[in-house]
Amino acid sequence: MTHVTEPHPLVQGGRSAALATACVRGAVAAGLGLGALAVLVIAAWISSPYPDSGPAGALHVAAGIWLLAHGVDLVRTDTLSGLPAPLGVVPLLLVALPVWLVHRAARDTLDPGDGVVRPRPSPGGAVGAVAGGYLLVAAGVVVYSESGPLPADLVTAGLWLPAVAAGAAGTGVWTALGRPLPGQRQAAAALRAAGLGTLTLLAGGAVAAAVSLAWHAGRAQASFEGLAGEWSGRVTVLLLVLALLPNAAVWGAAYGLGPGFTLGTGALATPLGLVGDPAVPPFPLFAALPAEGRGTWVHWAAAAVPLVAAVLQGRLVGRAARTWAAREAALAALGAAWGCGAAVAVLAGAAGGPLGTGRLSAFGPVWWQAGTAAVLWGVCVGVPVAMGVRAWGRRVPRSERPGPERAPVPAASAPAPVPAPAAPSVGASVGASVTVGVPVAASSGPVDAAVPDAPAGEEARTGPGPDGGDAPRPAPRPAAYADPFGDDPGFEPYDYLPAAWEAPPPPPSTD
């Protein structure tokens, strides 16, 4: 009798299987990067008319270049003096290939994109598994390079290989999670502004380097033709120049920031001028270096690069901080300045390094000087710009400002009609008359009847004059005050007092 049992979760693909798959993905990423560089090196070796080593030497060179792309310093053993010389200038364009491969491996571990529901590791587990698989292959490459002409420096290998692998895997996991930013709005705005400032610095440095290289195009062409005469050598030199173009952008950014870069242990190039005796080997990119002597306004114009970067950085923070308190906006601007400085310090450290011993032991920008200069530009320019943009965004336009409060004006109401009093006897003259609440001026002429007020604009009416004929009567004047008792039907107006010679009205009957 056959019993059907449920398969084990590992067989179905549990979390342990997902971690193992992530580790394999990391190893495959390392193999792809190493294989791509090996193909290029072997192609250059095959096309060279004077190969000085066999296929094993070409593979050792490929392994050394792959380690150099991770920031690992190499040691040249075949020097003219016989003494080993370090090689630590990393072609930053080569860094893009291994970083992208590890990034994609970590991203696909959490988000494969095929729509199939399967167990996935945690974000931390994905980073550790992918980086672990990558470092297993890297350790084998380090051991293999020790027997070649470019062995790896073990100290820098133990420092930079794990950092690059873990950083690239972390960005891949962050992308798979939707690129979330910190929940605190100030931190998110500071990170965005720091990224914008760093990109602006790199773009400005690339423009400065390109302009200087175009200005010295003749010298660059002569250096390029002097390094190699056959087409295979020129292609190799051209590929190396392309790989070092990002380094030139970082050097240009450091030059505009102020600290500049070193050209050996005794030479320094800044916008103020080039001091010392530079130990520059012949290379086309070095033709863009400024001439010796004091700097001119052309060199000082490079300071516009960090100025624009700091302004854009502060503007982004200020626009995001319109509804924040002033302290929060200032802290966000300071965080952006420190973030940009940290990124510039890392890039400056990777773009420079030793090219040999003695005077060539220091080449390129000094990482801590470039980072400090980027922070100072962000603090001195970015923070005031952020506060100014915030204040400008909080202002109220003149058309939307509330005016001074005024008392409401009551609507004009028509005066209540005043009932006409009984007419006194003809010919009697009234010495004085009094209305309720309204004084009436004495009249020396005869009074026919009390004329109620008429609306304004009404034509004058006619009546009997003193001689019996019709005489025009003046138009009545509007009442100064409305009758407060006009709405009371039981109120009898007491408008006139009898004159001294008139008999008082008879008392009301009592029966």
Secondary structure, DSSP 8 states (H G I E B T S, - for coil): --------HHHH--HHHHHHHHHHHHHHHHHHHHHHHHHHHHHHHHH-SS--S-HHHHHHHHHHHHHHTTT--EEE---SSSS-EEE----HHHHHHHHHHHHHHHHHHH--SS--------HHHHHHHHHHHHHHHHHHHHHHHTTSSS-B-HHHHHHHHHHHHHHHHHHHHHHHTT----SSHHHHHHHHHHHHHHHHHHHHHHHHHHHHHHHTHHHHHHHHHHH--SHHHHHHHHHHHHHTHHHHHHHHHHHHHSS-EEESTTEEEETTEEEE-----S-GGGGGS--SEE--HHHHGGGHHHHHHHHHHHHHHHHHTTTS-HHHHHHHHHHHHHHHHHHHHHHHHHH---SSSGGGG-EE--HHHHHHHHHHHIIIIIHHHHHHHHHHHH---GGGS------------------------TT---S-EEETTEEE---SS----------TT----EEE-TTSSEEE-------SS--TTTT-TT---------TTS---------
